[in-house]
Amino acid sequence: MIGNRKVSELEEKNTFYLPTFAYIIYLITYRMADFLQFCNEFSPLDEAAKDELFKNLKTKTVKKGQYLLKTGEVCRHLFFINEGLAKLFFIKDGKEFINVFGVENRLFSAFESYLTQTPSNFNLIALEPTTVTLISYTDMERLCKKHHCMETFFRKLVSIAATKMTRRISEMLEENATKRYNQFVKENKQILQRISLGDLASYLGITQQSLSRIRAKK
């Protein structure tokens, strides 16, 4: 009886464990497929490149408030957010300045640190439980050298990142706060209810009091 009971207990554990394990593998594969689809739509990849890229992807899930990158660390990955929300920010004179919010189905990084492999001036932190697909700088470099389509993809990615950074600097220097707020609302409705007013003010480069006045006029 004791032996049979142990077998029964083991079967129960396996019945639970195996489907759970299979589901985890399914989720990981599915999330990596999201990344591959993004890459292929952004810049077409041939089958050989897609297969090798897939083999070099990793997934990571972090809790709200957990850092993916801290100031002074070298950014060694590109981040594709499968699920969740994150912010890339720096602190100067005790004040926080948010550069960008990382949302689902977008690829981003602390590009200056990533491209130069030098310590970052930015922090990257999850604002919600967040799952990301990662590819390392070393693996991306190797793939770019081996596959022309990967080199084209990465060149386009860096070009767009540079364009967006230029636009971000321009809007902070040239546009007034109300215009920046209206533009943010127009382009980011999907996350407006998911970020705090403090973070929104930090992104816009204004105080929460100023943000409240702008919102009160609506």
C-alpha positions in Angstrom: 0.0 0.0 0.0 2.8 2.4 0.9 4.5 1.7 -2.5 1.2 2.2 -4.4 0.6 5.4 -2.6 4.0 6.8 -3.5 3.4 5.9 -7.2 0.0 7.6 -7.1 1.5 10.7 -5.5 4.2 10.7 -8.2 1.6 10.3 -10.9 -0.4 13.3 -9.5 2.7 15.4 -9.5 3.7 14.4 -13.0 0.1 15.1 -14.2 0.4 18.6 -12.9 4.0 19.2 -13.8 4.2 18.0 -17.4 1.3 20.2 -18.7 2.6 23.2 -16.7 6.1 22.6 -18.1 4.7 22.3 -21.7 2.7 25.5 -21.2 5.8 27.4 -20.1 7.7 26.2 -23.2 4.7 27.2 -25.3 4.7 30.7 -23.8 8.4 31.2 -24.3 8.2 30.0 -27.9 5.1 32.2 -28.5 6.9 35.3 -27.1 10.0 34.7 -29.2 7.7 34.3 -32.2 6.3 37.8 -31.5 9.8 39.1 -31.6 10.6 37.4 -34.9 7.4 38.7 -36.4 8.3 42.2 -35.4 11.7 41.9 -36.9 10.5 40.4 -40.1 7.8 43.0 -40.6 10.3 45.8 -39.8 12.8 44.5 -42.3 12.4 41.1 -44.0 14.7 38.3 -42.9 15.5 35.1 -44.8 14.8 31.7 -43.3 18.4 31.0 -42.3 18.6 34.3 -40.4 15.3 33.8 -38.7 16.2 30.3 -37.6 19.5 31.5 -36.1 18.0 34.6 -34.5 15.4 32.4 -32.8 18.1 30.2 -31.3 19.8 33.2 -29.7 16.7 34.8 -28.1 15.9 34.6 -24.4 12.9 35.6 -22.4 12.8 37.2 -19.0 10.0 38.2 -16.7 10.5 40.8 -14.0 8.3 42.2 -11.3 7.0 45.7 -11.0 9.8 47.9 -9.7 12.6 45.5 -10.9 15.4 47.0 -12.9 16.5 45.7 -16.3 19.3 48.2 -16.4 20.9 50.5 -13.8 23.0 53.7 -14.3 26.6 52.7 -14.6 25.9 49.3 -16.1 26.7 48.5 -19.7 23.5 47.8 -21.7 24.1 44.4 -23.3 20.7 43.7 -24.7 18.0 44.8 -27.0 14.6 44.6 -25.3 11.3 43.6 -26.9 8.4 43.9 -24.6 5.9 41.0 -25.0 3.8 42.1 -22.1 4.0 44.9 -19.6 5.4 48.4 -19.4 8.8 49.9 -18.6 10.5 53.3 -18.5 13.9 54.5 -19.5 15.0 57.4 -17.3 17.9 59.3 -15.7 18.2 61.4 -12.5 19.8 64.8 -12.4 20.0 67.0 -9.4 17.5 64.8 -7.6 14.9 65.1 -10.4 13.8 62.2 -12.6 13.6 62.6 -16.4 11.9 59.9 -18.4 13.2 59.5 -21.9 10.8 56.8 -23.2 8.2 54.4 -22.1 8.6 50.8 -23.3 5.3 49.3 -24.3 4.1 46.0 -25.8 5.4 45.0 -29.2 8.2 47.6 -29.3 11.9 47.0 -29.5 14.1 49.5 -27.5 17.3 49.8 -25.5 19.6 52.3 -24.0 21.1 52.7 -27.4 24.1 54.9 -26.7 25.3 52.4 -24.1 24.3 49.4 -26.2 26.1 50.6 -29.4 29.3 51.7 -27.6 29.2 49.1 -24.9 30.0 51.7 -22.3 28.3 52.4 -19.0 24.8 53.8 -19.3 23.5 57.1 -18.0 20.0 55.6 -17.9 17.9 53.3 -15.7 15.4 50.8 -17.2 12.7 49.7 -14.7 9.5 47.8 -15.0 6.3 49.7 -14.2 4.2 46.5 -14.3 5.0 42.8 -14.2 6.8 42.7 -17.5 8.0 40.0 -19.9 10.7 40.8 -22.4 12.5 38.9 -25.2 16.2 39.7 -25.3 19.1 39.4 -27.7 22.6 40.2 -26.6 24.9 42.7 -28.2 27.4 39.9 -28.9 24.9 37.7 -30.6 23.4 40.6 -32.7 26.9 41.5 -33.9 27.6 38.0 -34.9 24.3 37.7 -36.8 24.8 41.0 -38.6 28.2 39.8 -39.8 26.8 36.5 -41.0 23.5 37.6 -42.5 23.1 40.6 -44.7 19.4 40.9 -43.9 20.2 41.1 -40.2 22.7 43.9 -40.9 20.0 45.7 -42.8 17.5 45.2 -40.0 19.9 46.5 -37.4 20.9 49.5 -39.5 17.3 50.5 -40.0 16.6 50.0 -36.3 19.5 52.3 -35.3 18.5 54.9 -37.9 14.9 55.1 -36.5 16.2 55.2 -32.9 18.4 58.2 -33.8 15.5 59.9 -35.6 13.2 59.4 -32.6 15.9 60.7 -30.2 16.3 63.8 -32.4 12.5 64.3 -32.3 12.4 63.9 -28.5 15.1 66.5 -28.0 13.4 68.9 -30.4 10.0 68.6 -28.7 11.5 69.2 -25.3 13.4 72.3 -26.6 10.8 73.8 -29.0 7.3 72.8 -28.0 5.4 74.1 -25.0 4.2 71.8 -22.3 0.5 71.8 -23.4 1.5 70.8 -26.9 3.8 68.1 -25.6 0.9 66.8 -23.5 -1.6 66.8 -26.3 0.9 65.0 -28.6 1.6 62.3 -25.9 -2.1 61.7 -25.4 -2.6 61.4 -29.1 0.2 58.9 -29.6 0.0 56.9 -26.4 -3.7 56.4 -25.5 -3.0 52.7 -24.8 -0.8 53.5 -21.8 -2.3 56.7 -20.5 -4.2 54.9 -17.8 -1.3 52.7 -16.9 1.3 55.4 -15.9 1.2 57.7 -12.9 0.8 61.4 -13.2 4.2 61.8 -11.7 5.8 59.7 -14.5 3.8 61.6 -17.1 5.0 64.9 -15.7 8.6 63.6 -15.6 8.3 62.5 -19.3 6.9 66.0 -20.3 9.6 67.8 -18.3 7.1 69.6 -16.0 5.9 69.5 -12.4 2.8 67.6 -11.4 1.2 70.9 -10.5 1.7 72.2 -14.1 0.4 68.9 -15.5 -2.7 69.2 -13.3 -3.4 72.7 -14.7 -3.0 71.5 -18.2 -5.4 68.6 -17.6 -7.9 70.9 -15.9 -8.3 73.0 -19.1 -9.5 69.9 -21.0 
